[in-house]
Amino acid sequence: MTRFLVVLTDVRPIDGSWRNERTSPERRRQVVGASSREAAERIAGAFMALGMVRAGRQRVKVIAIGRRHARG
């Protein structure tokens, strides 16, 4: 089973260079873990209702992270 992170970040202003999340990631405001895609989507939906996200100053990302081995 894959786990997910829901990340709320500040939007970086465009400065003419390429955006590279590996070398200079956007500043994180909130990080929440979820055990299923459905749960992650519900959390992301709640974040998307925030005024700063709706105004384009923050963004929401859903990231799949490592697989969890099923027991049993």
C-alpha positions as CSV (number, residue, x, y, z in Angstrom):
1,M,0.0,0.0,0.0
2,T,1.4,3.4,-0.9
3,R,1.3,6.2,1.6
4,F,0.8,9.9,0.7
5,L,1.9,13.3,1.9
6,V,-0.3,16.4,1.4
7,V,1.9,19.5,1.4
8,L,0.8,23.1,1.6
9,T,3.6,25.4,0.3
10,D,4.1,29.1,-0.4
11,V,4.2,30.0,-4.1
12,R,7.6,31.3,-5.0
13,P,7.6,34.4,-7.3
14,I,9.0,33.8,-10.8
15,D,12.5,35.2,-11.0
16,G,13.3,34.2,-14.6
17,S,15.0,31.0,-13.7
18,W,13.7,27.4,-13.9
19,R,11.9,26.1,-10.8
20,N,13.7,23.0,-9.4
21,E,12.0,21.4,-6.3
22,R,15.1,19.3,-5.7
23,T,17.6,22.2,-5.4
24,S,15.4,24.9,-4.0
25,P,12.0,23.6,-2.8
26,E,9.1,26.0,-2.0
27,R,8.7,26.8,1.7
28,R,6.4,24.3,3.4
29,R,3.6,25.6,5.6
30,Q,1.9,22.3,6.5
31,V,2.6,18.6,5.9
32,V,0.0,15.9,6.6
33,G,0.4,12.2,6.1
34,A,-2.4,10.0,4.7
35,S,-2.6,6.2,4.4
36,S,-4.8,6.2,1.3
37,R,-5.2,8.2,-1.9
38,E,-8.8,9.0,-0.9
39,A,-7.8,10.4,2.4
40,A,-5.1,12.5,0.8
41,E,-7.6,13.9,-1.7
42,R,-10.0,14.9,1.1
43,I,-7.2,16.6,3.0
44,A,-6.1,18.4,-0.2
45,G,-9.6,19.5,-0.8
46,A,-9.8,21.1,2.6
47,F,-6.5,22.9,2.0
48,M,-7.8,24.1,-1.4
49,A,-10.6,25.9,0.3
50,L,-8.2,28.2,2.2
51,G,-8.1,31.8,1.1
52,M,-4.3,31.9,0.5
53,V,-4.6,28.9,-1.9
54,R,-7.6,30.4,-3.7
55,A,-5.8,33.7,-4.1
56,G,-2.8,31.9,-5.6
57,R,-0.3,32.6,-2.8
58,Q,-0.1,29.0,-1.7
59,R,-0.4,25.6,-3.4
60,V,-1.4,22.1,-2.4
61,K,0.6,19.1,-3.5
62,V,-0.2,15.4,-3.1
63,I,2.9,13.2,-3.1
64,A,3.0,9.4,-3.2
65,I,5.8,8.1,-1.0
66,G,7.2,4.6,-0.4
67,R,5.2,1.5,-0.4
68,R,4.1,-0.1,2.8
69,H,4.1,-3.9,2.9
70,A,0.8,-5.5,3.6
71,R,0.8,-7.8,6.6
72,G,-1.0,-11.1,6.8
